[in-house]
Amino acid sequence: MRYVWRRLTGRCTKCGQRLNGHQATSERVLEINSRATHLVEALGRSPFAQNCSKCSRIVFEGEPGFVQRYLLVDIL
């Protein structure tokens, strides 16, 4: 149901961000900064960031669409 709702409202089906191409760059930067600020307050540290694999927008740790990628595996 979440997938259908995101398709109907014009959002990415993976991370849920708006897919408006006409959003001004300054508005986009302000949105990213406010999301990061809220996550810094919640986590107590700077959140990890990555790009959504579907829409290539920035996704922070703790938001939908963030995938934990472990590059190093400890084998003991």
C-alpha positions as CSV (number, residue, x, y, z in Angstrom):
1,M,0.0,0.0,0.0
2,R,2.9,2.3,0.7
3,Y,4.2,1.8,-2.8
4,V,0.9,2.7,-4.4
5,W,0.6,5.8,-2.2
6,R,4.0,7.0,-3.1
7,R,3.4,6.5,-6.8
8,L,0.1,8.5,-6.6
9,T,1.7,11.4,-4.7
10,G,4.7,11.7,-6.9
11,R,7.3,10.4,-4.5
12,C,10.2,7.9,-4.9
13,T,9.0,4.4,-4.1
14,K,12.1,3.5,-2.2
15,C,12.9,6.6,0.0
16,G,9.7,8.6,-0.2
17,Q,11.2,11.9,-1.2
18,R,9.3,14.3,-3.5
19,L,10.3,13.9,-7.2
20,N,9.6,17.6,-8.2
21,G,12.1,18.6,-10.8
22,H,11.1,22.3,-10.5
23,Q,12.2,22.7,-6.8
24,A,14.8,25.6,-6.5
25,T,18.3,24.6,-5.5
26,S,18.2,26.8,-2.4
27,E,15.0,25.2,-1.3
28,R,16.5,21.7,-1.7
29,V,19.6,22.7,0.3
30,L,17.5,24.1,3.1
31,E,15.5,20.9,3.2
32,I,18.6,18.7,3.4
33,N,20.1,20.9,6.1
34,S,16.9,20.8,8.2
35,R,16.7,17.0,7.9
36,A,20.3,16.7,8.9
37,T,19.8,19.0,11.9
38,H,16.9,17.0,13.2
39,L,18.8,13.8,12.9
40,V,21.8,15.3,14.7
41,E,19.6,16.2,17.6
42,A,18.0,12.7,17.6
43,L,21.2,10.7,17.2
44,G,23.6,12.9,19.1
45,R,26.1,12.8,16.2
46,S,26.3,13.5,12.5
47,P,24.3,11.0,10.5
48,F,25.7,8.9,7.7
49,A,24.5,9.9,4.3
50,Q,24.1,8.0,1.0
51,N,22.3,8.3,-2.3
52,C,19.0,6.5,-2.9
53,S,19.6,3.8,-5.5
54,K,16.4,4.6,-7.3
55,C,16.2,8.4,-7.5
56,S,19.8,9.4,-6.5
57,R,18.7,11.9,-3.8
58,I,20.5,12.1,-0.4
59,V,19.2,9.8,2.3
60,F,20.4,10.1,5.8
61,E,20.8,7.3,8.4
62,G,17.5,6.7,10.2
63,E,15.3,7.7,7.2
64,P,13.4,5.3,4.9
65,G,15.5,4.0,2.1
66,F,18.8,4.1,4.0
67,V,20.6,0.7,3.6
68,Q,23.4,-0.4,6.0
69,R,26.4,-1.3,3.8
70,Y,29.1,-3.1,5.7
71,L,32.3,-3.1,3.7
72,L,34.5,-4.9,6.3
73,V,33.5,-8.3,7.7
74,D,35.3,-9.5,10.9
75,I,35.8,-13.2,11.0
76,L,37.1,-14.6,14.3
